[in-house]
Amino acid sequence: MRNKEIRMLSEEQLKERIQAEKIALKKLKFAHAISPIENPMQIRHTRRLIARLLTELRRRELARNSK
């Protein structure tokens, strides 16, 4: 998911996506701990996606509060 796509999401969609990605990250980490997953870079990608989503949510919160 690109930043442009992230900016087009509503705040509610952002929150839902963050929760879904956090669950996916936990599942990936658990699966990797049991036996190595096929693509371990998937963990990094998911973690960074969560960070981008949280950053966009925080940016909107700050923009709303500064008005």
mmCIF file of the C-alpha atoms, coordinates in Angstrom:
data_MODEL
# 
_entry.id   MODEL 
# 
loop_
_atom_site.group_PDB 
_atom_site.id 
_atom_site.type_symbol 
_atom_site.label_atom_id 
_atom_site.label_alt_id 
_atom_site.label_comp_id 
_atom_site.label_asym_id 
_atom_site.label_entity_id 
_atom_site.label_seq_id 
_atom_site.pdbx_PDB_ins_code 
_atom_site.Cartn_x 
_atom_site.Cartn_y 
_atom_site.Cartn_z 
_atom_site.occupancy 
_atom_site.B_iso_or_equiv 
_atom_site.pdbx_formal_charge 
_atom_site.auth_seq_id 
_atom_site.auth_comp_id 
_atom_site.auth_asym_id 
_atom_site.auth_atom_id 
_atom_site.pdbx_PDB_model_num 
ATOM 1  C CA . MET A 1 1  ? 0.000   0.000   0.000  1.00 0.00 ? 1  MET A CA 1 
ATOM 2  C CA . ARG A 1 2  ? 1.442   3.307   -1.067 1.00 0.00 ? 2  ARG A CA 1 
ATOM 3  C CA . ASN A 1 3  ? 1.276   6.576   0.837  1.00 0.00 ? 3  ASN A CA 1 
ATOM 4  C CA . LYS A 1 4  ? -1.087  7.977   -1.780 1.00 0.00 ? 4  LYS A CA 1 
ATOM 5  C CA . GLU A 1 5  ? -3.507  5.113   -1.119 1.00 0.00 ? 5  GLU A CA 1 
ATOM 6  C CA . ILE A 1 6  ? -3.149  5.575   2.637  1.00 0.00 ? 6  ILE A CA 1 
ATOM 7  C CA . ARG A 1 7  ? -4.072  9.271   2.390  1.00 0.00 ? 7  ARG A CA 1 
ATOM 8  C CA . MET A 1 8  ? -7.290  8.371   0.555  1.00 0.00 ? 8  MET A CA 1 
ATOM 9  C CA . LEU A 1 9  ? -8.559  6.228   3.470  1.00 0.00 ? 9  LEU A CA 1 
ATOM 10 C CA . SER A 1 10 ? -10.921 7.659   6.063  1.00 0.00 ? 10 SER A CA 1 
ATOM 11 C CA . GLU A 1 11 ? -9.896  7.778   9.717  1.00 0.00 ? 11 GLU A CA 1 
ATOM 12 C CA . GLU A 1 12 ? -12.167 4.850   10.521 1.00 0.00 ? 12 GLU A CA 1 
ATOM 13 C CA . GLN A 1 13 ? -10.671 2.811   7.673  1.00 0.00 ? 13 GLN A CA 1 
ATOM 14 C CA . LEU A 1 14 ? -7.185  3.685   8.918  1.00 0.00 ? 14 LEU A CA 1 
ATOM 15 C CA . LYS A 1 15 ? -8.000  2.436   12.412 1.00 0.00 ? 15 LYS A CA 1 
ATOM 16 C CA . GLU A 1 16 ? -9.495  -0.787  11.050 1.00 0.00 ? 16 GLU A CA 1 
ATOM 17 C CA . ARG A 1 17 ? -6.496  -1.355  8.784  1.00 0.00 ? 17 ARG A CA 1 
ATOM 18 C CA . ILE A 1 18 ? -4.057  -0.747  11.658 1.00 0.00 ? 18 ILE A CA 1 
ATOM 19 C CA . GLN A 1 19 ? -5.810  -3.356  13.789 1.00 0.00 ? 19 GLN A CA 1 
ATOM 20 C CA . ALA A 1 20 ? -5.874  -5.866  10.927 1.00 0.00 ? 20 ALA A CA 1 
ATOM 21 C CA . GLU A 1 21 ? -2.183  -5.354  10.175 1.00 0.00 ? 21 GLU A CA 1 
ATOM 22 C CA . LYS A 1 22 ? -1.227  -5.697  13.850 1.00 0.00 ? 22 LYS A CA 1 
ATOM 23 C CA . ILE A 1 23 ? -3.030  -9.047  13.970 1.00 0.00 ? 23 ILE A CA 1 
ATOM 24 C CA . ALA A 1 24 ? -1.311  -10.121 10.743 1.00 0.00 ? 24 ALA A CA 1 
ATOM 25 C CA . LEU A 1 25 ? 2.074   -9.119  12.197 1.00 0.00 ? 25 LEU A CA 1 
ATOM 26 C CA . LYS A 1 26 ? 1.482   -11.201 15.331 1.00 0.00 ? 26 LYS A CA 1 
ATOM 27 C CA . LYS A 1 27 ? 0.539   -14.205 13.188 1.00 0.00 ? 27 LYS A CA 1 
ATOM 28 C CA . LEU A 1 28 ? 3.630   -13.762 11.015 1.00 0.00 ? 28 LEU A CA 1 
ATOM 29 C CA . LYS A 1 29 ? 5.935   -13.526 14.024 1.00 0.00 ? 29 LYS A CA 1 
ATOM 30 C CA . PHE A 1 30 ? 4.350   -16.586 15.609 1.00 0.00 ? 30 PHE A CA 1 
ATOM 31 C CA . ALA A 1 31 ? 4.616   -18.601 12.393 1.00 0.00 ? 31 ALA A CA 1 
ATOM 32 C CA . HIS A 1 32 ? 8.235   -17.530 11.964 1.00 0.00 ? 32 HIS A CA 1 
ATOM 33 C CA . ALA A 1 33 ? 9.081   -18.546 15.535 1.00 0.00 ? 33 ALA A CA 1 
ATOM 34 C CA . ILE A 1 34 ? 7.720   -22.044 15.009 1.00 0.00 ? 34 ILE A CA 1 
ATOM 35 C CA . SER A 1 35 ? 9.291   -22.649 11.623 1.00 0.00 ? 35 SER A CA 1 
ATOM 36 C CA . PRO A 1 36 ? 10.951  -20.176 9.265  1.00 0.00 ? 36 PRO A CA 1 
ATOM 37 C CA . ILE A 1 37 ? 8.431   -18.552 6.954  1.00 0.00 ? 37 ILE A CA 1 
ATOM 38 C CA . GLU A 1 38 ? 9.075   -18.514 3.233  1.00 0.00 ? 38 GLU A CA 1 
ATOM 39 C CA . ASN A 1 39 ? 9.570   -14.750 3.017  1.00 0.00 ? 39 ASN A CA 1 
ATOM 40 C CA . PRO A 1 40 ? 10.796  -13.224 6.308  1.00 0.00 ? 40 PRO A CA 1 
ATOM 41 C CA . MET A 1 41 ? 10.881  -9.758  4.682  1.00 0.00 ? 41 MET A CA 1 
ATOM 42 C CA . GLN A 1 42 ? 7.108   -9.874  4.965  1.00 0.00 ? 42 GLN A CA 1 
ATOM 43 C CA . ILE A 1 43 ? 7.493   -9.134  8.690  1.00 0.00 ? 43 ILE A CA 1 
ATOM 44 C CA . ARG A 1 44 ? 9.443   -5.949  7.968  1.00 0.00 ? 44 ARG A CA 1 
ATOM 45 C CA . HIS A 1 45 ? 6.997   -4.893  5.270  1.00 0.00 ? 45 HIS A CA 1 
ATOM 46 C CA . THR A 1 46 ? 4.031   -5.335  7.627  1.00 0.00 ? 46 THR A CA 1 
ATOM 47 C CA . ARG A 1 47 ? 5.769   -3.479  10.464 1.00 0.00 ? 47 ARG A CA 1 
ATOM 48 C CA . ARG A 1 48 ? 6.572   -0.543  8.193  1.00 0.00 ? 48 ARG A CA 1 
ATOM 49 C CA . LEU A 1 49 ? 3.035   -0.460  6.802  1.00 0.00 ? 49 LEU A CA 1 
ATOM 50 C CA . ILE A 1 50 ? 1.701   -0.191  10.361 1.00 0.00 ? 50 ILE A CA 1 
ATOM 51 C CA . ALA A 1 51 ? 4.104   2.677   10.992 1.00 0.00 ? 51 ALA A CA 1 
ATOM 52 C CA . ARG A 1 52 ? 2.949   4.508   7.854  1.00 0.00 ? 52 ARG A CA 1 
ATOM 53 C CA . LEU A 1 53 ? -0.703  4.045   8.824  1.00 0.00 ? 53 LEU A CA 1 
ATOM 54 C CA . LEU A 1 54 ? -0.065  5.311   12.357 1.00 0.00 ? 54 LEU A CA 1 
ATOM 55 C CA . THR A 1 55 ? 1.873   8.286   10.996 1.00 0.00 ? 55 THR A CA 1 
ATOM 56 C CA . GLU A 1 56 ? -1.009  9.284   8.728  1.00 0.00 ? 56 GLU A CA 1 
ATOM 57 C CA . LEU A 1 57 ? -3.494  8.931   11.581 1.00 0.00 ? 57 LEU A CA 1 
ATOM 58 C CA . ARG A 1 58 ? -1.311  11.124  13.822 1.00 0.00 ? 58 ARG A CA 1 
ATOM 59 C CA . ARG A 1 59 ? -0.868  13.700  11.029 1.00 0.00 ? 59 ARG A CA 1 
ATOM 60 C CA . ARG A 1 60 ? -4.639  14.023  10.705 1.00 0.00 ? 60 ARG A CA 1 
ATOM 61 C CA . GLU A 1 61 ? -5.048  14.287  14.472 1.00 0.00 ? 61 GLU A CA 1 
ATOM 62 C CA . LEU A 1 62 ? -2.509  17.114  14.655 1.00 0.00 ? 62 LEU A CA 1 
ATOM 63 C CA . ALA A 1 63 ? -4.104  18.901  11.687 1.00 0.00 ? 63 ALA A CA 1 
ATOM 64 C CA . ARG A 1 64 ? -7.517  18.665  13.340 1.00 0.00 ? 64 ARG A CA 1 
ATOM 65 C CA . ASN A 1 65 ? -6.222  19.964  16.688 1.00 0.00 ? 65 ASN A CA 1 
ATOM 66 C CA . SER A 1 66 ? -4.288  22.867  15.187 1.00 0.00 ? 66 SER A CA 1 
ATOM 67 C CA . LYS A 1 67 ? -7.407  24.412  13.643 1.00 0.00 ? 67 LYS A CA 1 
# 
